[in-house]
Amino acid sequence: MIAHVRGRLATKSADRVVVETPGGVGYEVVVPLGVMERLPATGVEITLATELVVREDGWALYGFLDDAERRFFQRLTSVSGVGPKIGIAVLSALGVERGARALREKNIGLLSSVSGIGRKTAERLALELGEKVEEFTEAPSVEVPAG
C-alpha cells in the first residue's frame, strides 16, 4: 500500500493532481472536490494521505489531506456495491462530517442527492454505516451555564 505521497504539486485538473516526488516520479492522484479546493498553487510541496485501489481494469491512487478523510473513504467503500467513484462523490458533495451525519441520521434524501447514488444505495449505506461513523462527527456542543 502507498500510505502517502509527498512532493511538488505539479499539475491540477478537475478531479486529479500529479504529485512529483524529489526522485522525479509523478503520481497521479484522484482527489475529492473539497481537497482540490484546499490545495495550494502548483509548485508547492504537499503531502496527501492515499488509498491505493487495485481493480481488474487498473490501479488508482486516491488522495486526501488528512487521515480522517481517508478512513471515511475506506468506510464508504467497504459497503458492497460502493466503489471508489461513489466514495469520492460523497466526499466531494458532503465532506466527512456532513456525510457521516447523513449516514448516522439515515438521511436518505441527502445521500441520494449525491451523483451516482440512488435510493437503494443510499439506504444500504445508511443501514450498514449508520452506527460506524460516530468518530467522524463532531460532538454536540454543550452549553456551560454562566455563573
N, C-alpha and C positions, 0 to 999 in steps of 0.2 A: 504494500500500500504506500502511496505517496501522501504523507501526513500534511505537508505544507510545501509551498513554493515561495522562495524569496528571490527577488531580483528587481530589475528595472522594468517598469511598466512600459512596454514597447509600443503596443497598439491597443486601441479600444474600438469595438464596434457595437452593434445593437445589443447583443447578449453575450459577448465573449471578449476576453482580453488575451494578450500574449505577454507573458512574463519572461524576460530574458535573464537567465542566471549569469553570474560572473564568468562561468565557464563557456558561455556563448550558446547554451541550449535555450530555445524558446518554447515555453509550454503554453499551448492554447487551453484556456480555462473558461468554461461556461459559468456565468455568474447571474444571480437574480438581479432584478432591476434596482432594488434597494442598495445592493453592493455597488453596482455600476455608478449610481448617483453619489455615493460617498467616496469613490476613488479619486485620488489626486490626478493632476495632469500627467500626460505621458512624459517619460524621462525620469520620474521619481521612483525611488526604491519602495517596494511594497512587500508585504507578506500576506499570503492567503492560506487559510486552513483549507484543505482539499479533501475530496472524496473521489476516488477512482472507481468508475463503474465499468466493468468488463461485460460486454454482451456479445452475442453471436455475431452481430453486424459491426462491431468495433468497440474501441475503448474511448471513454470520455472522462475528462477531468472537470469536476465541479468545484467552484471556489467560493469561499465565504470569508468575511472579515473577522469573525470570531468563532470559537468552538461551539457556542450555543446555536448559531445558525447551522453549522454542520450537523450537530446532533439532532436538531429539529428536522432537517432534511433526511437524515438517516431514519428517523422515526417515521416520517411520512412514507418513505419508500419501502419500509418494512411491511406495509399493508399489501396484501395480494391484489394485483391489478393496478397498483400505483407505481409508476416508474419515475425516473429522474425528471422527465419533462413535466409531469404534474407536480412533483416536489418543487421544482424551480418556479412553476406558475403560482403555486400557493405562496411561496416566499416573496415573489415579485408583487403579487396583488395584495397580500395581507401582512407580510412580515412575520416575525417569530411570535411576538406577544399577541397580536390580534388574531393570528392563525390558531394559536394554542387556545385562546379564549373561545373562538368559534367552535373548536373541537370539543372543549370541555363543556360548553353550554349547548352543544348539539345544534348549532345554528346552521341548519341545512340550507336555508336561503342564501346566507352569506357564502358558505362553502361552494354551493353550486353556481354562484355568480363568477367563480374563478374559471378562466378559459380552460377548456378541456375536462372540466368536472361536471358530470351530470348528477341528477338527484341520487341515483343508486350508489355512485362512487362517494358522494358526499355523506350519505347515510352510513356506508361501510367505514369510511374514515372516522366519523364521529363515534360509531359503535366500538371500533377497535382501539381508538386512541384517546377517547374522551377522558379516561382515568389515568392515562400515561403521559400527560403533558403538563401537569401541575408545575413542574420545575421551570417551565418556560413562561409562566405568567407572573406578573408582579404580585406581591402580597397585597391584599386590600389595605388601603390606608386606614389607620386607626386614629381617630381624633383624641388628643390628650386634653382633658379638661383644664381650663385656665385656673390658676389659683394658687 
